[in-house]
Amino acid sequence: MRRLVLLVGLAACSRERSSPAGALDCDAIPMDASHPDAAAIDALVTARVSEGLPGLMLTIDRPGIGAYHGAAGFADLGAGTPIAPCQLTRAGSINKTVTAAVVLQLVDEGVLGLDDPIAAHLPPDVVRGVPNADLATIRQALQHASGIPNWIWSLGFQTASLDDLERVWTADELLDFARRQPPAFEPGADVDYSNTNALLLGLLLENVTGEPLATLYDERVFAPIGLRTTRFAASEPVPDDLIRGYVDLRNNGQLLDGTRFNGWDVHADGGLLSDPAELTVLMRAMMDGTLVPPSLLEDVRGVRAPSTVDPEFFPIEYGLGVFRMETSTGTWWFHSGDAIGYWATALVREEDGVAVSWAVNGNYGTLDASVSSRSAWEDVLDLVGPP
């Protein structure tokens, strides 16, 4: 593997929180080398950057102890700007968890029913021609059990996207790529990840509330749990404080700046901007009854296993807006997000509420072994240890 040779910039911070919903200002938090995870986090992020990652942020938050936020590498390779522990990055599809939280709140309020057809809450021209969209329910869309094809796997989209990586795509343009594909299966027959599910749910939310997604997310998710960095990319896809993202597009170790290559990541199926510190708050709030009414948590946790298993990763099961996996370090609820030049994940452990998140401003090609492979996950989870 050809490696990018860098000087490693290392920064870290730690703080105890009285509430998992507390807002976080990393700049105001001094480093605390006494935190039990401090040395291990610092060593891991430094090692990963020495392998070629542009930058890495990692947070581990233990109830009763507090969180430690480590970082190494660079937020901007060209300028030589070191990365800080809580800088704004793309969290992509973790936005599906945010979308699910808003949907479930509206279910609790009686505006929606989990077993309502999604088509009952959408204009006919939106679902027109999208396989299974006239039959699938809200529950099935949340759980990826709809069989609605994934627009991102369309060869037409991939070709068009590569022709203009900075193009900003409308929701209907993305739905057109789903319309050209066959259904994955009959609704309810299986589970299989599809961005189109959340894309449609976002349009549904705007239709039934009359509010833009950014407003719904702010008022129902981000503000109630005290998130200050986290935002939705639709109104400003590339904000000034976003760290730069790099991609090994040709699988040769040569990194290309992909910061502006995500013009499709501005809808409900993606488009989350956040940092690992706040992602741990978000995922814990999703699973502890803070964001989702406790009466609906049983539905969220009602998982299904896919018929096809990825042999190179942990076996995962699909809940509503989240996934579950069993590991040697316990049972984890999580969601990950992938964008061109960025990758992030956020997890919370069922047994004790430990929350973990890491984010990288580089991916694909030679980088992925250090970013999102099973061994990369195991290194972090082994650091956390068993419950």
Stockholm file with secondary structure:
# STOCKHOLM 1.0

chainA/1-387         MRRLVLLVGLAACSRERSSPAGALDCDAIPMDASHPDAAAIDALVTARVSEGLPGLMLTIDRPGIGAYHGAAGFADLGAGTPIAPCQLTRAGSINKTVTAAVVLQLVDEGVLGLDDPIAAHLPPDVVRGVPNADLATIRQALQHASGIPNWIWSLGFQTASLDDLERVWTADELLDFARRQPPAFEPGADVDYSNTNALLLGLLLENVTGEPLATLYDERVFAPIGLRTTRFAASEPVPDDLIRGYVDLRNNGQLLDGTRFNGWDVHADGGLLSDPAELTVLMRAMMDGTLVPPSLLEDVRGVRAPSTVDPEFFPIEYGLGVFRMETSTGTWWFHSGDAIGYWATALVREEDGVAVSWAVNGNYGTLDASVSSRSAWEDVLDLVGPP
#=GR chainA/1-387 SS CCCCCCCCCEEEEEECCSSTTCCCCGGGCCCCTTSTTHHHHHHHHHHHHHTTCSEEEEEEEETTTEEEEEEEEEEETTTTEECCTTCBEEEETTHHHHHHHHHHHHHHTTSCCTTSBGGGGSCHHHHTTCTTTTTCBHHHHHTTCSCCCCGGGCHHHHHHHHHCTTCCCCHHHHHHHHHTSCCSSSTTSCCCCCHHHHHHHHHHHHHHHCSCHHHHHIIIIITTTTCSSCEETTSCSSCTTBCCCEECTTSSSCCEECTTCCTTCSSTTSCEEECHHHHHHHHHHHHTTSSSCGGGHHHHTCCBCCSSCCTTSCCEEECSSCEEEEETTEEEEEEEEEETTEEEEEEEETTTCCEEEEEESEESGGGHHHHTSHHHHHHHHHHHCCC
#=GC SS_cons         CCCCCCCCCEEEEEECCSSTTCCCCGGGCCCCTTSTTHHHHHHHHHHHHHTTCSEEEEEEEETTTEEEEEEEEEEETTTTEECCTTCBEEEETTHHHHHHHHHHHHHHTTSCCTTSBGGGGSCHHHHTTCTTTTTCBHHHHHTTCSCCCCGGGCHHHHHHHHHCTTCCCCHHHHHHHHHTSCCSSSTTSCCCCCHHHHHHHHHHHHHHHCSCHHHHHIIIIITTTTCSSCEETTSCSSCTTBCCCEECTTSSSCCEECTTCCTTCSSTTSCEEECHHHHHHHHHHHHTTSSSCGGGHHHHTCCBCCSSCCTTSCCEEECSSCEEEEETTEEEEEEEEEETTEEEEEEEETTTCCEEEEEESEESGGGHHHHTSHHHHHHHHHHHCCC
//
